[in-house]
Amino acid sequence: MTSMTSFIPFALPDLTSVEFDAVVEVLRSKWITTGPRAKDFEARFGAAVDAPHCVAVNSCTAALHLALEAAGVRPGDEVIVPTMTFAASAEVVRYVGAVPVLVDVCASNHNVDVAAIERALTPRTKVIMPVHFGGVPADMDEIVALSRLFGITVIADAAHAFPCSYKGRNVGTLADVTCFSFYATKTITTGEGGAAVTARAGWAERMRVMSLHGISRDAWKRYMAEGSWYYEIVAPGYKYNLGDIAAALGIVQLARADEMRARREAIARRYDDAFRGEESLELLTCPPDRTSSHHLYVIKLAPQLDRNGFIEKLRSHSIGASVHFIPLHEHPYYRDTYDYRPESLPVAHDAFRRSISLPIYSAMTDAQVDQVISAVLRLACARRESIRGPESRPTATRLPVETP
Ligand SMILES: Cc1ncc(COP(=O)(O)O)c(C=O)c1O
């Protein structure tokens, strides 16, 4: 059945007239590449995550690459990465010629399993890269303790994780370097963008220099009134700088970050309340000692339900959904290069087969949230009945209502 309601996309940026005006103002200023707004955004974002140093760049991928480079990761080194993540987390390891060692995750929240990290440690392990999956911080105390014991660097992939906290500490303070994403679907957006934050002044300086062609100092200022044409290249750097148009967006989004997070949290609570009693759905959990950014809302279907069919049905009910993630070890490149089988990392494999990410973003209306809840419960109920018969029907009060 195709619903007549308008399509609810899986993700949508929350952009207001304030963002529009900020971008127009940059265009009017004629300074449209890296400049004062990028520097302003950098300072503000660093302060927002309690980090002494912040390097704003044009993606989280760039930030992760710069962090590995600054940490001195070399060909032959090993970097431990959870398999349940996006392409970026491991591809940057290959950029520096190192080996991504993929490890399994916890079933409860899809964050990296610390015991799996311990098993994967070797004398060549140079970096552990936890990914704060969906915006829930990973088990950072245990990970940092391991890293200190063995002299390993921790570079956190916090692409999903702003704003959030761990044991009362800001997510920007937990690792040696923490990398954020401001991609279009993320919790705050600059269209494309990212940042690396750290307490290490030397690494921050290296990342800053390498983010703009390896030019020694304030390369971005060279066309400004107070700038100089003279520059020196001290290393073969990259072109990773964040422009002022993007930064202007970021400054406004940053000011709205808590308000947008509060809205996502309210949506997550509504989903939790609606889905908690449905026996064919499993929900991920956030440990009580941390807060989530609520970037993703993942449901796991009972193993015998058809996940792909469920997503198709949601689409026919005008609801966009996604899957986070196809585990890296199941992709041809990692599977074939490093000889993984799907069952090599069984928790992630099972989670992938059963997971669906539902829409959760601050621009969603209550009516849209209800539409998602209604469709999910109806489909879960119908599928459970087709497997087990009508006696598995939930109590009348929880029966989903047809959306108009
Ligand atoms: C876990 C994770 N890491 C890194 C990235 C890369 O972010 P960006 O697109 O800003 O490079 C993403 C993007 O979706 C992600 O989900």
The ligand as an ORCA input file, in Angstrom:
! r2SCAN-3c Opt
* xyz 0 1
  C      31.479      7.123     11.757
  C      31.865      8.101     10.684
  N      33.128      8.507     10.589
  C      33.533      9.397      9.667
  C      32.647      9.911      8.758
  C      33.152     10.860      7.710
  O      32.635     12.134      7.869
  P      32.848     13.214      6.700
  O      31.798     12.965      5.677
  O      32.697     14.535      7.396
  O      34.227     13.019      6.164
  C      31.305      9.530      8.809
  C      30.356     10.092      7.835
  O      29.264      9.706      7.649
  C      30.903      8.596      9.795
  O      29.631      8.176      9.867
*
